[in-house]
Amino acid sequence: MLNGKTILITGGTGSFGKKCTERILEKYRPEKLIIFSRDELKQYEMSKVFSDNKYPCIRYFIGDVRDKDRLYRVFDTVDYVIHAAALKQVPTAERNPFEVINTNIVGAENVINAAIDRGVKKVIALSTDKAANPINLYGATKLCSDKLFISGNSYSGRHRARFSVVRYGNVIGSRGSVIPLFEEMKKTGAIPITHQDMTRFWITLEDGVTFVLKCLEIMQGGELYVPKIPSMKVSDLAKAIAPECRQEIVGIRPGEKLHEIMITEDDSRHTIEFDGYYVVEPEFDWWSNESCMNNGGKAVKEGFRYASDSNDRWLTVEELIKIIKTI
């Protein structure tokens, strides 16, 4: 699908963007692959790995999703957009609410308007488990962003742009992951644990990129995709990283949940299950779920809830050790 096309990744110098770039350059032959981000240093460092000499299709553009005019310029002739730009640190969001709103919500609106007006075919936006029943500002901004992208399909009108969202949990080894913190803290002989029973969804960066590219290919516009991924206990992760260390319970931080959820009970009424993922369908008059049903999907039971504490797939300490060694 991506051969001969122009793809743009917002937030392209982040953990996801770099891995997605690597995968696209390995598997496809795009006309152009545009890396769009704010940080010139990160672009410089990334260009040493993915240089335009080795990969003539690659382009680097400085810009911010807050800047609508800049988006209108760089979206010219773009076929597909993968929207990964966001401010995502929960404590940072609580201390800088207006900045997070400007990037995660206003930035989403700018991406949608620019995509529609510049003739982009498909946009897929990255979300987070914290957007389901959010209790912190970051999750609330991402929920709003998700709603904007889904509704963007109605705004597109006669234009061809289509919008979908991918929602998944914590990414192993990404920037901001708890793993580097645990690695550093084990030198002290003690690992801080917020709660002994805390659980999280867990996905590798590789699997996250694979799932997003798959959804980009199959999306019709309006779907919210949720992969079936395993859960893990944070205390088990601490055991996997530092089995020799004691665990100190420090309490749940402001804006933090004991367990995460990706599909709420209210969303179960319009959720379709497939072998490896779920699709939360939009509640639009123009939407028909026939294509989902005809492709092997089945409706989940009303009251279904996809949460990290009630998941049927769990990572053991041994499995966590194996995964961490691959990072």
BALUMFI-447915 format. One record per residue (C-alpha): x, z, y; residue in one letter. Coordinates in pm, 1 decimal, m for minus. Each point is the difference from the previous one (the first is absolute). Layout:
BEGIN
<node <X,Z,Y>,A> ...
REM end
This chain:
BEGIN
<node <0.0,0.0,0.0>,M> <node <283.1,79.5,241.6>,L> <node <205.0,m311.3,m64.3>,N> <node <19.1,m213.7,311.7>,G> <node <m193.3,258.3,205.3>,K> <node <91.5,213.6,298.9>,T> <node <m24.4,373.9,m65.6>,I> <node <38.2,275.9,259.0>,L> <node <59.9,367.7,m81.5>,I> <node <m72.6,252.3,275.0>,T> <node <219.6,307.1,m33.2>,G> <node <225.7,m229.3,m196.9>,G> <node <311.2,219.2,23.2>,T> <node <m166.3,297.9,m169.4>,G> <node <34.5,92.8,m367.2>,S> <node <m295.7,m214.2,m103.0>,F> <node <98.7,m290.3,223.8>,G> <node <351.9,m23.3,m137.6>,K> <node <m113.5,16.2,m362.6>,K> <node <m276.6,m253.0,67.9>,C> <node <251.9,m232.1,165.0>,T> <node <225.7,29.2,m302.0>,E> <node <m285.3,m81.6,m237.8>,R> <node <m127.7,m298.1,201.9>,I> <node <348.2,m152.4,28.3>,L> <node <55.6,48.3,m374.8>,E> <node <m329.4,m147.2,m121.2>,K> <node <m114.6,m248.1,264.3>,Y> <node <121.2,m273.1,233.0>,R> <node <m176.5,66.7,329.2>,P> <node <22.8,m230.1,299.3>,E> <node <71.5,307.6,215.2>,K> <node <15.6,373.2,m60.7>,L> <node <m30.5,186.5,329.5>,I> <node <114.5,361.9,30.5>,I> <node <m180.8,161.3,293.3>,F> <node <99.1,350.5,111.5>,S> <node <99.9,211.8,301.0>,R> <node <351.2,116.2,m93.9>,D> <node <285.7,m239.6,73.7>,E> <node <251.6,213.5,m193.4>,L> <node <m210.0,m10.2,m316.6>,K> <node <m41.5,m374.8,42.0>,Q> <node <375.5,m38.8,39.0>,Y> <node <64.5,205.9,m313.2>,E> <node <m264.3,m188.7,m196.8>,M> <node <139.0,m335.1,114.8>,S> <node <332.2,87.9,m162.7>,K> <node <m180.5,16.5,m335.7>,V> <node <m246.0,m284.0,61.7>,F> <node <192.9,m230.1,231.5>,S> <node <m135.0,m328.9,133.5>,D> <node <313.8,m167.6,m138.4>,N> <node <m91.6,97.2,m355.8>,K> <node <m375.3,m22.7,57.0>,Y> <node <m69.7,m273.7,259.8>,P> <node <m373.0,80.5,m7.6>,C> <node <38.8,351.9,140.5>,I> <node <m68.8,87.7,362.5>,R> <node <32.2,329.8,186.5>,Y> <node <m225.7,78.3,295.2>,F> <node <10.3,313.3,214.3>,I> <node <m345.5,116.6,97.2>,G> <node <m266.8,267.9,m24.3>,D> <node <m351.5,m29.3,m140.3>,V> <node <m113.7,174.9,319.0>,R> <node <100.8,m313.9,192.8>,D> <node <m284.7,m248.2,m49.5>,K> <node <174.0,m279.2,192.3>,D> <node <305.9,23.5,m221.7>,R> <node <m218.3,m16.3,m311.7>,L> <node <m170.1,m313.1,132.6>,Y> <node <341.0,m160.5,36.9>,R> <node <143.6,89.8,m342.6>,V> <node <m325.4,m70.3,m191.3>,F> <node <14.4,m365.3,100.6>,D> <node <m1.0,m218.4,m318.5>,T> <node <1.8,312.2,m225.7>,V> <node <m200.6,m32.8,m323.1>,D> <node <8.4,356.5,m137.7>,Y> <node <61.5,339.3,161.0>,V> <node <95.0,317.1,m188.0>,I> <node <m68.9,285.8,239.5>,H> <node <230.7,291.0,m81.6>,A> <node <74.3,129.6,351.3>,A> <node <m119.0,356.7,60.2>,A> <node <97.2,341.9,122.4>,L> <node <m45.8,203.1,m316.7>,K> <node <162.3,343.2,28.1>,Q> <node <m277.1,260.9,m9.2>,V> <node <174.9,261.7,223.1>,P> <node <105.3,m271.1,246.2>,T> <node <m357.5,m121.9,23.5>,A> <node <m129.8,348.5,75.0>,E> <node <252.9,44.1,282.2>,R> <node <m32.2,m353.3,142.0>,N> <node <m364.8,m96.4,m51.4>,P> <node <m29.0,m267.2,269.7>,F> <node <309.8,m181.8,m126.1>,E> <node <m131.2,m7.6,m356.8>,V> <node <m340.3,m123.9,115.7>,I> <node <163.8,m277.4,202.4>,N> <node <204.8,m122.4,m296.4>,T> <node <m234.6,55.6,m293.6>,N> <node <m336.4,m80.6,161.8>,I> <node <64.3,m209.5,311.5>,V> <node <279.6,m177.9,m188.5>,G> <node <m244.2,m84.2,m281.0>,A> <node <m247.6,m143.2,250.9>,E> <node <276.2,m212.0,153.3>,N> <node <103.6,m135.2,m341.4>,V> <node <m361.5,m90.4,m79.9>,I> <node <m64.1,m179.5,329.6>,N> <node <330.4,m186.8,m9.4>,A> <node <m54.4,m104.9,m363.2>,A> <node <m348.0,m135.4,73.4>,I> <node <97.6,m184.0,315.7>,D> <node <325.0,m145.1,m136.1>,R> <node <m145.6,m135.4,m325.0>,G> <node <159.3,237.1,m251.6>,V> <node <m158.5,m48.3,m344.6>,K> <node <39.2,346.6,m152.5>,K> <node <98.6,346.6,117.2>,V> <node <51.6,288.4,m239.2>,I> <node <51.0,345.7,148.8>,A> <node <168.4,298.9,m162.3>,L> <node <m191.6,326.9,m3.4>,S> <node <52.6,345.6,m149.7>,T> <node <m179.1,255.5,m214.6>,D> <node <m11.6,219.9,309.7>,K> <node <m259.9,m238.5,146.0>,A> <node <m263.5,118.0,m251.2>,A> <node <m182.9,307.1,134.9>,N> <node <281.9,54.2,254.1>,P> <node <86.8,346.9,126.7>,I> <node <295.3,m99.1,220.9>,N> <node <34.0,m243.4,287.6>,L> <node <219.3,m242.4,m193.5>,Y> <node <m264.3,m32.8,m272.5>,G> <node <m274.1,m34.6,260.5>,A> <node <182.4,m282.8,178.6>,T> <node <57.8,m181.4,m328.7>,K> <node <m366.4,36.6,m96.4>,L> <node <m92.8,m150.6,336.1>,C> <node <253.9,m276.5,m55.0>,S> <node <m146.9,m73.2,m345.4>,D> <node <m348.6,m27.7,149.3>,K> <node <128.1,m234.6,269.5>,L> <node <163.9,m234.0,m248.8>,F> <node <m304.3,m11.4,m226.3>,I> <node <m226.4,m67.7,300.3>,S> <node <243.0,m266.5,120.4>,G> <node <m156.6,m234.5,m253.1>,N> <node <m326.0,9.4,196.4>,S> <node <181.6,m63.8,328.3>,Y> <node <181.7,m301.9,m141.7>,S> <node <m311.4,m217.1,23.5>,G> <node <81.9,m368.6,m31.5>,R> <node <369.4,79.5,m9.9>,H> <node <165.8,16.8,m341.3>,R> <node <173.2,338.5,20.4>,A> <node <m79.7,241.3,m283.8>,R> <node <93.4,369.2,m10.6>,F> <node <41.9,248.9,m285.9>,S> <node <161.7,341.5,m47.2>,V> <node <220.6,156.2,m268.4>,V> <node <m9.4,378.4,m36.8>,R> <node <245.2,193.4,m216.4>,Y> <node <176.6,335.7,m18.9>,G> <node <348.9,136.8,58.7>,N> <node <281.0,m248.6,m51.0>,V> <node <302.3,114.8,m195.9>,I> <node <317.3,m33.2,203.1>,G> <node <m156.9,m125.3,322.4>,S> <node <106.2,132.7,338.7>,R> <node <m163.5,337.7,49.6>,G> <node <m25.2,61.8,m374.2>,S> <node <37.6,359.3,m116.5>,V> <node <276.6,m98.0,m242.9>,I> <node <284.5,m5.2,258.0>,P> <node <m118.4,339.7,126.6>,L> <node <8.6,149.7,m350.1>,F> <node <341.3,m156.1,m62.7>,E> <node <132.8,164.1,315.5>,E> <node <m167.1,336.7,m57.9>,M> <node <127.8,37.5,m355.2>,K> <node <342.4,72.8,148.8>,K> <node <m145.9,329.2,121.0>,T> <node <m125.0,98.5,m344.6>,G> <node <m366.7,3.8,105.8>,A> <node <m263.7,m274.3,30.0>,I> <node <m290.9,56.4,243.0>,P> <node <m340.2,m69.0,m161.5>,I> <node <m312.5,9.5,214.0>,T> <node <m230.5,88.8,m291.5>,H> <node <63.1,39.5,m372.3>,Q> <node <m300.3,m217.7,m94.3>,D> <node <41.5,m277.3,259.6>,M> <node <m36.8,m351.4,m142.4>,T> <node <69.4,m346.5,135.0>,R> <node <m46.9,m362.1,m103.4>,F> <node <336.4,m163.9,m65.8>,W> <node <104.4,m364.6,8.4>,I> <node <336.4,m172.6,3.6>,T> <node <90.7,m224.8,290.9>,L> <node <36.5,m290.0,m244.0>,E> <node <m350.3,51.2,m139.0>,D> <node <m143.4,37.2,349.6>,G> <node <144.7,m333.8,111.4>,V> <node <m115.2,m171.3,m320.7>,T> <node <m353.4,128.0,48.7>,F> <node <m18.3,m104.2,365.9>,V> <node <116.6,m354.1,m76.2>,L> <node <m251.5,m23.5,m283.9>,K> <node <m281.1,113.4,230.4>,C> <node <110.8,m247.5,266.4>,L> <node <m44.2,m275.9,m256.4>,E> <node <m341.5,100.7,m138.7>,I> <node <m168.0,141.4,313.4>,M> <node <m315.1,m165.6,133.2>,Q> <node <m22.3,217.4,311.9>,G> <node <m162.8,340.1,36.9>,G> <node <136.0,173.3,m309.4>,E> <node <182.6,331.7,m2.3>,L> <node <232.5,m1.1,m301.1>,Y> <node <110.3,320.1,m174.1>,V> <node <252.5,m16.0,m288.3>,P> <node <m28.8,221.9,m305.1>,K> <node <313.2,211.5,28.6>,I> <node <113.0,330.8,m152.8>,P> <node <m13.2,345.8,152.2>,S> <node <270.4,263.5,m1.6>,M> <node <31.4,364.8,92.3>,K> <node <236.3,65.6,288.7>,V> <node <139.2,298.2,m193.0>,S> <node <85.1,m235.9,m288.7>,D> <node <181.3,m228.6,242.5>,L> <node <206.9,297.8,114.9>,A> <node <84.3,77.1,m364.3>,K> <node <104.8,m360.8,m55.9>,A> <node <232.0,m2.8,302.5>,I> <node <135.5,354.7,m14.2>,A> <node <m79.1,173.2,m329.0>,P> <node <261.1,265.9,71.9>,E> <node <m160.5,105.5,329.6>,C> <node <m271.1,255.4,60.4>,R> <node <m320.5,m115.8,170.2>,Q> <node <m112.6,178.4,314.2>,E> <node <m368.8,m26.1,93.0>,I> <node <m14.6,m55.9,377.5>,V> <node <m369.5,m80.1,48.2>,G> <node <m193.7,m315.7,77.2>,I> <node <93.2,m153.2,335.4>,R> <node <m252.8,m88.2,270.7>,P> <node <m178.4,m326.6,m77.5>,G> <node <105.2,4.3,m365.5>,E> <node <m232.9,m16.8,m302.4>,K> <node <43.9,179.1,m331.2>,L> <node <m103.8,m320.0,m180.8>,H> <node <m29.4,m356.1,126.3>,E> <node <m292.0,m236.7,m51.9>,I> <node <m12.8,m379.7,16.5>,M> <node <m365.0,m72.6,m80.5>,I> <node <m267.3,243.4,113.3>,T> <node <m329.4,68.1,m175.1>,E> <node <m183.4,m174.1,283.2>,D> <node <207.8,m314.7,m54.0>,D> <node <m76.5,m0.2,m373.7>,S> <node <m333.6,m173.1,64.1>,R> <node <183.9,m320.4,89.5>,H> <node <319.4,29.9,m204.1>,T> <node <90.0,m248.2,m275.3>,I> <node <251.3,86.1,m273.5>,E> <node <251.9,m239.9,m150.9>,F> <node <271.4,59.9,m260.6>,D> <node <271.4,100.1,246.1>,G> <node <m180.9,68.5,324.8>,Y> <node <m323.9,69.6,185.5>,Y> <node <m168.2,m201.6,274.0>,V> <node <m208.9,179.4,261.4>,V> <node <m235.0,m272.1,117.0>,E> <node <m110.0,m37.8,361.9>,P> <node <m357.1,82.4,92.6>,E> <node <m76.6,m330.6,169.2>,F> <node <m305.3,m221.6,m39.4>,D> <node <219.9,m300.4,m59.7>,W> <node <198.7,163.9,m281.2>,W> <node <m80.8,m81.0,m363.3>,S> <node <162.2,183.7,m290.1>,N> <node <m64.0,m284.6,m243.7>,E> <node <363.7,m111.0,10.2>,S> <node <115.1,353.5,m84.4>,C> <node <m244.3,32.3,m287.1>,M> <node <79.0,m347.4,m132.0>,N> <node <372.9,83.4,m3.1>,N> <node <m34.3,296.9,m233.3>,G> <node <m95.7,270.3,246.7>,G> <node <m254.2,271.3,m70.3>,K> <node <m173.0,244.7,229.0>,A> <node <120.6,359.6,m20.7>,V> <node <m248.7,279.4,m55.2>,K> <node <m164.1,142.6,309.2>,E> <node <181.6,317.2,97.5>,G> <node <334.9,m135.5,m124.4>,F> <node <295.3,150.5,182.8>,R> <node <359.6,m121.5,m25.4>,Y> <node <215.7,300.9,87.8>,A> <node <349.8,115.9,m86.3>,S> <node <m116.8,320.1,m172.8>,D> <node <m257.2,m168.7,m227.8>,S> <node <205.7,m307.4,m87.0>,N> <node <30.2,m98.0,m367.1>,D> <node <364.1,m109.7,42.9>,R> <node <274.0,255.8,62.7>,W> <node <377.1,m18.5,31.7>,L> <node <194.8,258.3,m198.6>,T> <node <322.1,161.0,120.0>,V> <node <192.8,m227.4,m237.5>,E> <node <m169.7,m312.4,135.1>,E> <node <66.9,111.2,356.8>,L> <node <370.3,45.2,m81.7>,I> <node <18.2,m357.0,m134.6>,K> <node <m174.3,m143.0,307.2>,I> <node <217.4,192.4,246.9>,I> <node <314.8,m132.6,m166.6>,K> <node <m110.9,m356.7,80.5>,T> <node <m28.2,62.5,374.4>,I> 
REM end
